[in-house]
Amino acid sequence: MRIKWPHVMQAGPPCRFNSPGGRDINTQEETRMTGIPSAIPSSNLNHSFLSSNAPVAMKMPSLFASSLALLAASAAGAAAACTGKKNSTGYVNAVYFTNWGTHNGTNYQPAALPAPQISHLNYAFVNLTINGTVFSADPVADTERRYPGDSQDKSDTANVYGAVKQLFLLKKANRHMKLLISIGGWTWSQNPAFATVAASNATRLTFARSAVELVRDWGFDGIDLDWEYPQDAKQAADMVLLLQALRDELDAYAARSAPGYRFQLTIASPAGAAAYNKLQLAKLGAILDYVHLMAYDFAGSWSKASGHLAHLYTNPQLVNRSADSAVRDYIKGGVPPHKLVLGMPIYGRAFPNTTGLGEPFTSTPPTPGHEEPDTYMYNKLPKAGAVEMYDDVAKAVYSYDNRTRELISYDTPAVTRDKVAYVKRLGLGGSMFWEASGDRNGSQSLIGTSLHALGSLDSSQNLLDYPDSRYANIRNKMACS
């Protein structure tokens, strides 16, 4: 995706609003839609579909309150019934959180995160140079901004501030929540740095060492790689070597400073076959802790006709790819099911000037310096006057306004429950969401709905001991913060 917030033009963080994957992820095999599938208003869905968690909702007044109970159950070793192997402590409920969202129009701060509901928080994004050095490209947001209660002494460089400090405080209060630094993203994958860095042992080593230095200095629990995407067999092989270098460096740091602790290593991975068929899936599955499958952006402004953003199953009348087809291909390719995490969107894709699903539309031209047009945060949907419809074949929801002729595709709590049931049925690792600022609170939260449907959360503890951090307040675990 090529979303441009106003500050992107100045500071240059990744132009990403709605997915850790670009729009080219899942559109390689798009076919012309030949008709509108049967759809019914979502308000007319049977009670069991919309209220599958009704007994839980009756017992627990809010998603936040019941998430605490579920977390306690996870810590006690409770596990939801499912097929296949999974993390013995519970499921992954991973969420991306963006640094640029803290100081653009979104103004979404770390304190707003539903930390009790999150097992892994991926902090997006840091950049890399052509020689392999990983670095903060938005130091104001990452390490410099003063929050309420922080020292206002701008000459203080001994301590870390910004979102990094706030996230450390958050994980200190929520010991199950692991923090991962996410490297790359759509925009920063478009320069040749990833391919160049991955191509030689020297630059791979520089990359791994500098990335782990950030983990050490910021007090994080691992690394998430978002390279979009290796273009051929050589780059795919180099990606494996790059990840192995990261794994080795993380393990070496753990041996020196945190004996017995395993730092996490994950990737964001495409759901389009043209992209993932190039990858060495079995080798990735052996190295990584989790593969976050970006099972969204199956349709958007680049499409020939309106369609579903993130459908679970293929509707023969629509595109010929789906989340399910990608999941099964990854498993067939050698990724263990329990390491595969199903990505879900907290945003919607709009199709203006259309007569309905599967029909032509007219996209809105982009405005330089602003977010991608025809994209909406989930918490702004559905729009007033629009009627939600449910595609029972694809297991997907969309809204349509007869007056404005706008169709918007997005996930709802009901769709999230369908997807989590699928995760459990196939023995997958859990759920992943892009990105936190688009969610709602309470019973309409997609993150919270996922947690409740999963039934247990990975409660393995994060790390608080970073004796070698360059920052004094990280070394002392924010004892005086």
C-alpha positions in Angstrom: 0.0 0.0 0.0 1.1 3.5 -0.7 -0.6 5.5 2.0 0.9 9.0 2.6 0.3 10.7 5.8 1.3 14.4 6.0 4.4 13.6 8.1 5.5 11.0 5.6 6.6 13.6 3.2 8.7 15.2 5.9 10.1 12.4 8.0 9.9 9.5 5.6 8.3 6.6 7.6 6.6 3.9 5.7 3.5 5.0 3.8 1.3 2.3 5.4 -2.2 2.7 6.8 -4.0 -0.6 6.5 -1.7 -3.5 6.1 1.8 -4.8 6.6 1.4 -6.0 3.1 1.2 -3.9 0.0 -1.7 -4.1 -2.4 0.2 -6.4 -4.7 0.1 -9.2 -2.1 -3.0 -11.0 -3.2 -4.0 -9.6 -6.5 -1.8 -11.5 -8.8 -4.5 -14.0 -9.8 -7.5 -11.7 -9.8 -10.2 -12.8 -12.3 -13.1 -10.7 -13.7 -16.1 -11.2 -11.4 -18.9 -12.7 -13.4 -21.9 -12.1 -11.2 -23.1 -11.1 -7.8 -23.2 -14.0 -5.3 -26.2 -14.6 -3.1 -26.1 -12.2 -0.2 -28.4 -11.4 2.6 -28.5 -8.4 5.0 -26.3 -9.2 7.9 -29.1 -8.2 10.3 -31.1 -11.2 9.0 -28.4 -13.7 9.8 -29.4 -16.6 12.0 -28.9 -16.0 15.7 -26.2 -18.6 16.1 -24.0 -16.9 13.6 -24.2 -13.4 15.1 -24.4 -14.5 18.7 -22.2 -17.6 18.9 -20.6 -16.1 22.0 -23.8 -15.0 23.6 -23.4 -17.0 26.8 -20.0 -15.4 27.3 -21.4 -12.0 26.6 -24.1 -12.5 29.2 -21.6 -13.5 31.9 -19.1 -10.8 31.1 -20.1 -7.2 30.8 -17.2 -6.2 28.6 -14.6 -7.6 26.4 -11.9 -6.0 28.5 -13.2 -7.6 31.7 -13.6 -11.0 30.2 -10.1 -10.8 28.6 -8.7 -10.6 32.1 -10.5 -13.8 33.0 -9.3 -15.5 29.8 -5.7 -14.4 30.5 -5.9 -15.9 33.9 -7.2 -19.1 32.4 -4.3 -19.1 30.0 -1.8 -18.7 32.8 -3.4 -21.6 34.6 -2.8 -23.7 31.5 -6.3 -23.7 30.1 -6.4 -24.5 26.3 -9.2 -24.4 23.8 -9.9 -27.7 22.0 -8.4 -27.8 18.5 -6.7 -30.1 16.1 -3.0 -30.0 15.6 -0.1 -28.8 17.7 -0.1 -25.3 19.1 1.6 -23.2 21.7 1.0 -25.0 25.0 0.3 -21.7 26.7 -2.4 -20.6 24.4 -3.0 -18.8 21.1 -1.3 -15.9 19.5 -3.4 -12.7 19.3 -0.8 -10.4 17.5 -1.4 -6.7 16.7 0.5 -4.2 14.7 1.0 -0.7 16.2 2.4 2.1 14.0 4.8 4.8 15.1 3.4 7.3 12.7 0.0 6.8 14.2 1.1 8.5 17.4 1.6 11.9 15.7 -0.6 12.1 12.7 -4.4 12.7 12.6 -5.0 9.4 14.2 -3.3 10.3 17.4 -3.4 6.7 18.6 -1.1 6.4 21.7 0.4 3.3 23.4 -1.9 3.8 26.4 -4.9 3.2 24.1 -3.7 -0.4 23.3 -5.9 -3.2 24.7 -2.8 -4.8 26.2 -4.6 -7.6 28.2 -5.9 -8.9 24.9 -2.6 -8.9 23.0 0.0 -11.7 23.1 2.4 -10.0 20.6 2.7 -6.3 19.7 4.6 -5.6 16.4 5.9 -2.1 16.4 6.0 -0.8 12.9 8.4 0.2 11.3 12.1 0.6 11.5 14.2 1.0 8.3 17.5 -0.3 6.9 20.3 1.1 4.9 21.9 -0.4 1.9 24.9 -1.6 4.0 22.5 -3.5 6.3 22.2 -1.2 9.3 18.8 -1.2 10.9 17.8 2.1 12.3 14.9 4.3 13.6 13.7 6.5 10.8 11.3 8.3 13.1 13.3 9.0 16.3 10.8 11.6 17.5 8.0 9.1 17.7 10.3 6.2 18.7 12.6 7.5 21.4 12.3 11.3 21.9 8.8 12.5 22.4 7.9 13.4 26.0 4.6 12.0 27.3 2.8 13.2 30.4 5.0 12.4 33.4 8.2 12.3 31.5 11.2 14.6 32.2 11.1 17.7 30.0 14.8 18.0 30.1 15.6 17.7 26.4 19.3 17.4 27.1 18.6 14.0 28.8 20.0 11.4 26.4 20.7 8.8 29.0 17.1 7.6 29.1 14.7 6.6 26.4 11.4 8.4 25.8 8.8 8.3 23.1 6.7 5.2 22.2 9.6 2.9 23.2 9.4 4.0 26.8 5.6 3.8 26.9 5.6 0.3 25.4 8.1 -0.9 27.9 5.9 0.4 30.7 2.9 -1.4 29.1 4.7 -4.7 28.8 5.9 -4.3 32.4 2.3 -4.1 33.5 1.2 -6.9 31.1 3.8 -9.6 31.4 2.2 -11.8 28.7 2.6 -9.1 26.0 5.7 -9.5 23.9 7.1 -6.5 22.0 8.6 -7.1 18.5 10.4 -4.6 16.3 9.0 -4.8 12.8 11.5 -4.0 10.1 10.6 -2.9 6.6 7.0 -2.6 5.4 5.6 -2.0 2.0 7.2 1.4 1.3 10.7 0.5 2.6 10.6 -2.8 0.7 10.4 -0.9 -2.6 14.0 0.2 -2.5 16.7 -2.3 -3.2 18.0 -2.5 0.3 16.4 -5.8 1.4 17.7 -7.7 -1.7 21.1 -6.1 -1.5 21.5 -6.7 2.3 20.3 -10.3 2.1 22.8 -11.1 -0.7 26.1 -11.1 1.2 27.3 -12.6 4.4 28.8 -9.3 5.5 25.7 -7.2 5.1 23.5 -10.0 6.6 25.7 -9.9 9.7 25.5 -6.1 9.9 21.7 -6.3 9.6 21.4 -9.0 12.3 23.7 -7.3 14.7 22.2 -3.8 14.4 18.6 -5.2 14.6 19.5 -7.1 17.8 21.1 -4.0 19.2 17.8 -2.2 18.8 16.1 -5.1 20.6 18.6 -4.8 23.4 18.5 -1.0 23.7 14.7 -0.7 23.4 14.0 -3.6 25.7 12.0 -5.6 23.1 11.3 -9.4 22.8 12.0 -10.1 19.2 12.0 -9.1 15.6 9.3 -9.2 12.9 10.6 -9.0 9.3 8.3 -7.5 6.6 10.1 -7.8 3.3 7.6 -7.3 0.5 8.7 -9.4 -1.4 11.5 -11.6 -2.6 11.3 -11.5 -6.4 13.0 -14.7 -7.5 14.5 -17.9 -6.2 17.8 -16.2 -5.4 16.2 -13.6 -3.2 14.0 -16.2 -1.6 17.2 -18.2 -0.7 18.8 -15.0 0.6 15.8 -14.3 2.8 16.3 -17.6 4.5 20.0 -16.8 5.1 19.0 -13.3 6.4 16.5 -14.8 8.9 19.0 -17.5 10.0 21.5 -14.7 10.7 18.8 -12.9 12.8 18.0 -16.2 14.7 21.7 -16.8 15.4 22.3 -13.3 16.7 19.1 -13.3 18.8 20.2 -16.6 20.4 23.8 -15.3 21.0 22.4 -12.3 22.7 20.1 -14.4 24.9 23.1 -16.6 25.8 25.1 -13.6 26.9 22.4 -11.5 28.7 19.2 -13.5 29.1 20.1 -17.2 29.5 17.1 -19.5 28.9 15.0 -16.8 27.2 13.9 -17.2 23.5 13.6 -14.0 21.6 10.8 -14.3 19.0 11.4 -14.2 15.2 8.5 -13.7 12.9 7.6 -12.5 9.4 4.7 -10.9 7.6 4.0 -13.1 4.6 1.9 -12.7 1.5 -1.4 -14.5 0.7 -1.0 -14.2 -3.0 0.3 -17.4 -4.7 2.5 -15.5 -7.2 4.4 -14.1 -4.2 4.5 -17.0 -1.8 5.3 -19.6 -4.4 8.7 -18.0 -4.7 9.4 -18.5 -1.0 11.2 -21.5 0.6 8.3 -22.2 2.9 9.6 -25.3 4.6 12.9 -23.6 5.5 11.0 -20.5 6.8 8.8 -22.8 8.9 11.9 -24.3 10.5 13.5 -21.0 11.4 10.6 -18.8 12.4 8.5 -18.8 15.5 5.5 -17.6 13.5 4.5 -16.7 10.0 1.9 -13.8 9.9 -0.2 -14.5 6.8 -1.5 -11.2 5.4 -4.8 -12.6 4.3 -6.3 -9.3 3.1 -6.2 -6.9 0.2 -7.6 -9.5 -2.1 -9.5 -6.6 -3.8 -9.1 -2.8 -3.8 -8.7 0.3 -5.9 -6.5 -1.6 -8.3 -9.1 -4.3 -9.1 -11.3 -4.5 -12.2 -14.5 -4.9 -10.1 -15.6 -4.6 -6.5 -14.9 -7.6 -4.3 -14.1 -8.8 -0.8 -11.1 -7.5 1.0 -10.4 -10.5 3.2 -12.7 -13.4 2.4 -12.1 -16.7 4.2 -13.2 -19.0 1.3 -13.3 -18.7 -2.5 -16.5 -17.6 -4.0 -16.5 -19.1 -7.6 -18.2 -16.0 -8.9 -15.4 -13.7 -7.5 -11.6 -13.9 -7.3 -10.0 -17.4 -7.4 -7.9 -16.9 -4.2 -8.8 -16.8 -0.6 -7.4 -17.0 2.9 -8.2 -20.7 3.0 -6.3 -21.5 -0.2 -3.3 -19.6 1.0 -3.3 -21.3 4.4 -3.5 -24.8 2.8 -0.7 -23.9 0.4 1.6 -22.8 3.2 0.9 -26.0 5.1 1.4 -28.1 2.0 4.7 -26.2 1.5 6.0 -27.2 4.9 5.0 -24.5 7.4 3.7 -26.2 10.5 0.1 -25.2 11.1 0.8 -24.1 14.7 3.3 -21.6 13.3 0.9 -20.1 10.9 -1.0 -17.0 12.2 -4.1 -15.8 10.2 -3.9 -12.0 9.5 -7.1 -10.0 9.6 -7.8 -6.3 8.6 -9.1 -3.6 11.0 -10.0 -1.5 8.0 -12.2 -1.5 4.9 -11.7 -1.1 1.2 -14.3 1.0 -0.6 -15.5 0.7 -4.2 -17.3 4.0 -5.3 -19.8 4.3 -8.1 -20.7 0.7 -8.4 -24.0 -1.2 -8.6 -22.9 -3.9 -6.2 -20.5 -6.7 -5.5 -18.7 -8.0 -8.6 -19.5 -5.0 -10.6 -17.2 -2.2 -12.1 -16.5 0.8 -10.0 -14.7 4.2 -10.3 -11.8 4.6 -7.8 -11.0 8.0 -6.2 -7.8 9.6 -7.4 -5.1 9.8 -4.7 -4.2 13.1 -3.1 -0.5 13.7 -2.6 0.5 13.8 1.1 -2.6 12.0 2.3 -3.8 8.5 3.1 -4.8 6.2 0.4 -8.3 7.0 -0.9 -11.2 4.6 -0.6 -9.8 3.2 2.6 -11.6 3.5 6.0 -10.8 2.5 9.5 -13.1 -0.2 10.8 -14.2 2.0 13.6 -15.8 4.4 11.0 -17.9 1.6 9.5 -20.6 1.0 8.4 -21.3 4.5 7.1 -24.7 6.0 7.9 -27.3 4.9 5.3 -25.4 1.8 4.3 -26.8 -1.7 4.7 -24.5 -4.6 5.7 -24.7 -7.7 3.6 -23.2 -11.2 4.2 -21.8 -13.5 1.6 -22.4 -16.9 3.0 -20.1 -18.6 0.5 -17.0 -16.5 1.1 -17.8 -15.8 4.8 -17.4 -12.1 4.3 -19.4 -8.9 5.1 -19.7 -5.7 3.0 -21.9 -2.7 3.1 -23.7 -1.0 0.3 -25.5 2.4 0.1 -28.0 2.6 -2.7 -28.0 6.4 -2.6 -24.2 7.0 -2.8 -23.6 3.7 -4.8 -20.6 2.9 -2.5 -19.7 -0.6 -1.5 -17.2 -1.2 1.3 -15.7 -4.5 2.3 -14.5 -5.1 5.8 -14.5 -7.6 8.7 -17.0 -7.6 11.5 -17.1 -9.4 14.9 -19.2 -12.2 13.2 -16.6 -12.6 10.5 -13.8 -12.6 13.1 -15.5 -15.4 14.9 -15.8 -17.4 11.7 -12.1 -16.9 11.0 -11.1 -17.9 14.6 -13.2 -21.1 14.3 -11.3 -21.8 11.2 -8.0 -21.2 13.0 -8.9 -23.6 15.7 -10.3 -26.2 13.3 -7.0 -26.3 11.4 -4.7 -26.0 14.4 -3.2 -22.7 13.4 -1.2 -20.5 15.7 -3.8 -17.7 16.2 -4.8 -14.3 14.8 -2.9 -11.2 13.7 -4.4 -7.8 13.1 -3.4 -4.7 11.0 -3.6 -2.3 12.8 -4.6 -1.3 16.3 -5.8 2.2 15.7 -8.7 1.1 13.5 -10.4 -1.0 16.2 -13.5 -0.3 18.2 -13.9 -0.8 22.0 -16.2 -3.2 23.8 -18.2 -5.9 22.1 -17.5 -4.6 18.6 -13.7 -4.9 19.0 -12.2 -7.3 16.5 -9.1 -7.8 18.6 -11.3 -8.6 21.7 -13.6 -10.8 19.6 -10.7 -12.8 18.5 -9.4 -13.3 22.0 -12.8 -14.5 23.2 -13.3 -16.9 20.3 -9.7 -18.3 20.7 -10.5 -19.0 24.3 -6.9 -18.8 25.6 -4.0 -16.4 25.1 -0.3 -17.2 24.8 0.8 -16.1 28.3 4.5 -16.9 28.0 6.3 -14.0 29.7 8.1 -11.2 28.2 11.6 -10.1 29.3 12.4 -7.2 31.5 16.1 -7.6 32.1 18.3 -5.7 29.6 21.6 -5.1 31.5 23.4 -4.0 28.3 20.9 -1.4 27.0 22.3 2.0 26.2 19.4 3.5 28.1 19.5 3.8 31.9 15.8 3.5 32.4 15.6 0.3 30.3 18.5 -1.1 32.3 16.7 -0.3 35.6 13.4 -1.6 34.2 11.7 1.8 34.5 12.1 1.6 38.2 11.8 5.4 38.6 9.4 6.0 35.7 
